[in-house]
């Protein structure tokens, strides 16, 4: 343990599961294609990259 570190005890943790319907209600986009790049690492035409899912646009030179 690191000296000078403040620790706290957690009394309990609760976990739950979401139904598929609840997950759909919370979704921001419908993913219909799993791939965004082809085998040559070129962008697949028509595939959207969504910032909220952690994807970024990259410039190729």
N, C-alpha and C positions, 0 to 999 in steps of 0.2 A: 504494500500500500504506500502511496505517496505521502510523505509527511506534510503537514499543514493543510491537507485536503479536508474539507467539510463533507461529512457523509450524512445521509438521512435514510431511515428505514421506511420501506414501503409496506403498508399493512396488507394491501390486496390489489390485485389486478383482475379486471374482467375482460373477457373476450367474447365476441359475438360473430355471427355469420350473417351476411346479406343474401337475400334471395336474388335469383337472376333478374326478376322484375325490378327490385330496388336498385340494382346495379345499372340497369338500362335507364331508369329515371334519373340517375345522377350523371350519366354519360354526357360528354360534350361533343362526341363525334361517333359516327358509325364506321367501323373499320371493315372494309370489304376485301382488301388485298393486303396480304401480309408483307409483301416485298415492296421496297421503295427504289431499289437499284437492281439492274440486271447483272448477269455474270461478269460483264466487263466494267462494273462499277459506274455505269451511266444511269442517270435518273430515268425511271420508267415514266413515259408520257402519260399524263392524266392522273398520276398518283399525287395526292395532296400530302404535304408535310405540315404537321400541326404543332405549333410552338408549345402549346399546353402539354403535349405528350413528350416534350424534351427534344424534339427534332429541330434542326437549324438548317437554314439555307446556306450552302457553301458556293463560293465562286470558283470556277475552274478557269485557269489561264492557259 
